Each structure stands twice: as structure tokens, then as C-alpha cells.
């Protein structure tokens, strides 16, 4: 009997670089630099140029990166931040942590990212920032977003948690706004062995503020200039991520090759495959197809021992946690349709053509039964 096809396979990735990882972890243990320290600093120095930003600041998670970037960009109580409801809740929670108000606009149905044409109508005198989410590995349409921000004197903070190495017209995710925010959750394209995140920026003052805010607001030890947070990146995660930086491009190309196979093999099947927009480099954190019978497809895949997922089943404007914002079903039809229809197929650098063939065969068989 065939082995199940996993959604992701973190063990396979570990075994492919086991010697490097084991050496780095032992070096970290010997150094005893368990929080921040040289391992984190070395990773920051590698990650910043990879994104095209001047600097990177390691944080405890992608959520804390978003929180700190928004605070450092001046977002606070009474402000409004325009973003998308089709995202993980952390994007919106970070706005709430700043005591600001999330304001949603709909998504582009082709890319699932925020619709730039809807942003300007949502700008008010209280608007402080725009938070585009680069979703599934593809960037938002940034130039018109930046143009709206420039016209209204707004800051742009990129949620790049799913977009390590993604590009928009030759520019990397994390380099286009005043700040970019990344997650290194284990399943991400660049994943730590626990929680982790980073803020990227080319603004020296924003860098200074984020570095203080992540470490209790201290300018130097025991000199607390700001009311800060315990949002520091652990040394272990810095050591692991430093090793992985040497492999991220080969892993990205492996993801892209797997996506091309899916595109070809599913081209005549009754599901909608993801669109890679012509001026962007999609890094396929998620390979999300669309169908009007998601439950049926997922059940059939499970019967064939093929894992699948949903990113994301409930748009944030319909989440109970944010009911006070006053939105309802029908307010953002494209986001709601995506939430009802998307199914994420197995996608990881080590996935084999044989595993993908099993996924595609199962989808074809399901289509034949409809």
C-alpha cells in the first residue's frame, strides 16, 4: 500500500540538511547565547539583503513583527489601518494590538491579495497605514497601493509572512513598504524549529525603534526608553535559520517546479488552479485550488490518504473575535467566495513527482464521480 501523501514534510527537510543543522545547534549550545546573540545577528545580516532591505530585526514571531512594525511606523489608538479580510487572523490582530481599527477592503479574485482599486474609497481622515498581505507566496499589486499611500501620506507595512523570496516587478517582498514582516513558523518557506519572525526595513529610525521595542524598550541594558515587549528571537532559531538561508533558493525553485507540474497535470481538470501574475514571482507557500464542492474534494482526498488544508475557511470580518467591527456576510464577496472554495494541496520542496501524481489522480477520480 502506498504511503500517505503529507501536506508538508518537515522531517524530510531536516534529514536533507541534518549534519549542518546538528552542527549549528551544538554550536549554539556551546555558545550559550540562547536569546538574541551572535547567531541571531548573523541570520539578520543574511536575511536583510535576501529581501532587498537594508536591515532585518529578528523577533519572536511573525505576529510580533507585525505589531512592532506598525507601532514603529506610528500606528496607534484612534488610527485606521486598511487591510484584507482573506488572511490569517494575526494580520488583523496586530492592528488591534496597536489599539487601531482594522478597515477591510475586498480581494482581487485572481490573486486573492488586496484589491488596490478598492483602497482609496476606504481612506478617511483617520487612516494611518495600509497593510497588504502577500498571500500564498505571491505579492499584492504593490505599485498602485504605494501610489494611494503617497497621495494620502500613509505608511505601507507589508505582511510578507508567506512570501519569502517572492518578487513584484523585480523587487522582493519586504523591501517595498516602510517595513516588511516575516514569519518563520516551521511550515513556512523559511521555517524555524519553533516560533520566529523578522521586520525588514531601510528606514534607520524605524529599525532603531523596532530593536528597542522587541527588547523591553531598552536603548541599552536597563535603560528603558520606551514601553517595550519581550519579542526577542531565540538564539536557537537564529542558528537554524542561518543554516537554512543557504538552501532557501533551491527550495523555492523546487516549489515552483512542483507548482508547474500541478498546473500542467490539472490543466484539464474541473478545479481552478492558482494564477501566477505575469509581473510577479510566486514562491508557492501554498498551492490553493478552487472548487464549488470543497468538502467533497477534501473527503475524497482523505480517503486516498492525501492530506489537504484550507487557507482560510472564515474571512476575518466574519470571525466572532472581530464582530464589533460591524461587518457582515456579503460585504466582501470575493474574499467570502475564496474562503468558501479554496483547498490547499500538498506543497513542500521535497514533494516528489510520484506523490504529486497520486494527488492529481485522486482529484481526477473525484471529478469523474461528480
Order of alpha helices (4+ residues) and beta strands (2+ residues): alpha-alpha-alpha-beta-alpha-beta-alpha-beta-beta-alpha-beta-beta-beta-beta-beta-alpha-beta-beta-alpha-alpha-beta-beta-alpha-beta-alpha-beta-alpha
